[in-house]
Amino acid sequence: RIPGLSDLTSGLLISAVAGTVAAVVLYFLIADLYDPRVAAFAVILWAAQPMSVVLSMLYSESLFCAFTFGALFAARRERWVLSGILGFLAGLVRSQGLALAGALIVNAAWWWWRRRKQEDSPRAALHAIGGAGRSLLGPPLYIVLIGLRMKDLNIWFDREESGWNSQWDWGKETPKQVWFEMM
């Protein structure tokens, strides 16, 4: 809530600001990887794709994208602690932050592996992987906080199964879904 504003107005304002921040950070991330023209085109595509309507709604997508793009940009710049903190915040917004956490940790490990023969390698590994590893704490805390709020620690899993016909299966269903999408 924002003091002096209704819940609806607060939520819409937060979504609008977070969506704007996400667009700007996405631009800088892509510009850092390629060039400004590609970055501008990527932002336009991201903001104009059919499901982008959720960016203007009272929904978590804008905030999740802002934290996710920020975490990826920080990792790109080798700012591991900032990357982990932003990844943690993304995980507090949506459980899909777990996928982001995995990507950040793999990226940090790859960064360390490429420079493992340098003198400061053990300290650098701890800093990079530990910093990025903070992002792993967000999704479980998100699920626990929802459970505490609803007074049922299984509520997230129950709603995923009843609402989305989705359940935790350690990735067993993923190859089937990929195959289905390819056909």
C-alpha positions as CSV (number, residue, x, y, z in Angstrom):
1,R,0.0,0.0,0.0
2,I,1.0,3.6,-0.6
3,P,-0.3,5.9,2.1
4,G,-3.1,8.1,0.9
5,L,-3.9,5.9,-2.1
6,S,-6.4,3.1,-2.4
7,D,-5.2,-0.5,-2.8
8,L,-6.1,-0.4,-6.5
9,T,-4.4,2.9,-7.2
10,S,-1.3,1.8,-5.2
11,G,-1.1,-1.5,-7.1
12,L,-1.5,0.1,-10.5
13,L,1.1,2.8,-9.7
14,I,3.5,0.1,-8.5
15,S,2.9,-1.9,-11.7
16,A,3.4,1.1,-13.9
17,V,6.6,2.2,-12.2
18,A,8.0,-1.3,-12.1
19,G,7.1,-1.9,-15.7
20,T,9.0,1.3,-16.7
21,V,12.0,0.3,-14.6
22,A,11.9,-3.2,-16.2
23,A,11.9,-1.6,-19.7
24,V,14.8,0.6,-18.9
25,V,16.9,-2.1,-17.3
26,L,16.1,-4.5,-20.2
27,Y,17.3,-1.8,-22.6
28,F,20.6,-1.5,-20.7
29,L,21.0,-5.3,-20.4
30,I,20.5,-5.9,-24.2
31,A,22.5,-2.8,-25.2
32,D,25.4,-4.2,-23.0
33,L,25.2,-7.5,-24.8
34,Y,24.6,-6.2,-28.4
35,D,23.9,-2.6,-29.3
36,P,21.4,0.2,-28.7
37,R,19.3,-0.6,-31.8
38,V,18.9,-4.2,-30.8
39,A,18.1,-3.1,-27.2
40,A,15.4,-0.7,-28.4
41,F,13.9,-3.4,-30.6
42,A,13.9,-5.9,-27.8
43,V,12.1,-3.5,-25.4
44,I,9.5,-2.8,-28.1
45,L,8.9,-6.5,-28.6
46,W,8.8,-7.2,-24.9
47,A,6.3,-4.4,-24.3
48,A,4.1,-5.1,-27.4
49,Q,3.8,-8.9,-27.2
50,P,0.2,-10.0,-26.6
51,M,0.6,-11.0,-22.9
52,S,2.2,-7.6,-22.1
53,V,-1.2,-6.4,-21.1
54,V,-0.4,-7.8,-17.6
55,L,2.2,-5.1,-17.3
56,S,-0.6,-2.5,-16.9
57,M,-2.7,-4.6,-14.5
58,L,-2.7,-5.2,-10.8
59,Y,-0.4,-8.2,-11.3
60,S,3.1,-9.2,-10.3
61,E,4.6,-9.4,-13.8
62,S,6.1,-5.8,-13.9
63,L,7.7,-6.2,-10.5
64,F,9.1,-9.6,-11.2
65,C,10.5,-8.5,-14.6
66,A,12.1,-5.4,-13.0
67,F,13.9,-7.5,-10.4
68,T,14.8,-10.3,-12.8
69,F,16.2,-7.9,-15.5
70,G,18.1,-6.1,-12.8
71,A,19.5,-9.3,-11.4
72,L,20.6,-10.4,-14.9
73,F,22.2,-7.0,-15.6
74,A,24.0,-7.0,-12.2
75,A,25.3,-10.5,-13.0
76,R,26.4,-9.3,-16.4
77,R,28.4,-6.6,-14.7
78,E,29.8,-9.1,-12.2
79,R,28.0,-7.4,-9.3
80,W,27.3,-10.7,-7.6
81,V,25.9,-9.5,-4.3
82,L,23.5,-7.1,-6.0
83,S,22.6,-9.8,-8.4
84,G,21.7,-12.2,-5.6
85,I,19.7,-9.5,-3.7
86,L,17.7,-8.6,-6.8
87,G,17.2,-12.4,-7.5
88,F,16.1,-12.8,-3.9
89,L,13.5,-10.0,-4.4
90,A,12.3,-11.6,-7.7
91,G,11.8,-14.9,-5.8
92,L,9.8,-13.0,-3.2
93,V,7.5,-11.8,-6.0
94,R,7.0,-15.1,-7.8
95,S,8.1,-18.7,-7.3
96,Q,9.6,-18.6,-10.8
97,G,12.5,-16.8,-9.2
98,L,13.9,-20.3,-8.6
99,A,14.7,-20.5,-12.3
100,L,16.4,-17.1,-12.1
101,A,18.4,-18.3,-9.1
102,G,19.6,-21.3,-11.0
103,A,20.7,-19.1,-13.9
104,L,22.5,-16.6,-11.6
105,I,24.4,-19.4,-9.8
106,V,25.4,-21.1,-13.1
107,N,26.5,-17.8,-14.5
108,A,28.6,-17.1,-11.3
109,A,30.1,-20.6,-11.4
110,W,31.0,-20.2,-15.1
111,W,32.6,-16.8,-14.4
112,W,34.7,-18.3,-11.6
113,W,35.6,-21.4,-13.7
114,R,37.0,-19.2,-16.5
115,R,39.3,-17.4,-14.0
116,R,40.0,-20.3,-11.6
117,K,43.8,-20.2,-12.1
118,Q,44.1,-16.7,-10.8
119,E,45.5,-16.1,-7.4
120,D,42.3,-14.8,-5.8
121,S,40.2,-17.7,-7.3
122,P,38.9,-19.2,-4.0
123,R,37.9,-15.9,-2.6
124,A,36.4,-14.8,-6.0
125,A,34.4,-18.1,-6.2
126,L,33.0,-17.6,-2.7
127,H,32.1,-14.0,-3.5
128,A,30.5,-14.8,-6.9
129,I,28.6,-18.0,-6.1
130,G,27.7,-16.9,-2.5
131,G,26.5,-13.5,-3.8
132,A,24.4,-15.1,-6.5
133,G,23.3,-17.9,-4.2
134,R,21.4,-15.4,-2.1
135,S,18.7,-15.5,-4.8
136,L,17.9,-19.1,-3.7
137,L,16.3,-17.8,-0.5
138,G,13.5,-15.8,-2.2
139,P,11.2,-18.5,-3.6
140,P,11.0,-20.7,-0.5
141,L,10.4,-17.6,1.6
142,Y,7.7,-16.5,-0.8
143,I,5.9,-19.9,-0.4
144,V,6.2,-19.8,3.4
145,L,5.0,-16.2,3.6
146,I,1.9,-17.1,1.5
147,G,1.3,-20.1,3.7
148,L,1.6,-18.1,6.9
149,R,-0.7,-15.4,5.5
150,M,-3.3,-18.0,4.5
151,K,-2.7,-20.2,7.6
152,D,-1.9,-23.2,5.5
153,L,1.7,-24.0,4.5
154,N,0.5,-26.2,1.6
155,I,-1.7,-23.5,0.1
156,W,0.7,-22.6,-2.7
157,F,1.1,-26.2,-3.8
158,D,-2.7,-26.8,-3.5
159,R,-3.5,-23.7,-5.6
160,E,-1.0,-24.6,-8.3
161,E,-2.5,-28.0,-8.6
162,S,-6.2,-27.0,-8.5
163,G,-5.8,-23.8,-10.5
164,W,-3.1,-24.6,-13.0
165,N,-3.1,-28.4,-12.9
166,S,0.6,-28.1,-12.0
167,Q,2.6,-29.9,-9.4
168,W,6.2,-30.3,-8.3
169,D,7.6,-33.3,-10.2
170,W,11.3,-32.5,-10.3
171,G,11.1,-31.8,-14.0
172,K,9.6,-35.1,-15.1
173,E,6.8,-33.4,-17.1
174,T,9.2,-30.9,-18.8
175,P,10.3,-33.1,-21.7
176,K,6.7,-33.9,-22.5
177,Q,5.7,-30.3,-22.5
178,V,8.7,-29.4,-24.7
179,W,7.7,-32.2,-27.1
180,F,4.1,-31.0,-27.1
181,E,5.0,-27.4,-27.9
182,M,7.3,-28.5,-30.7
183,M,4.5,-30.5,-32.4
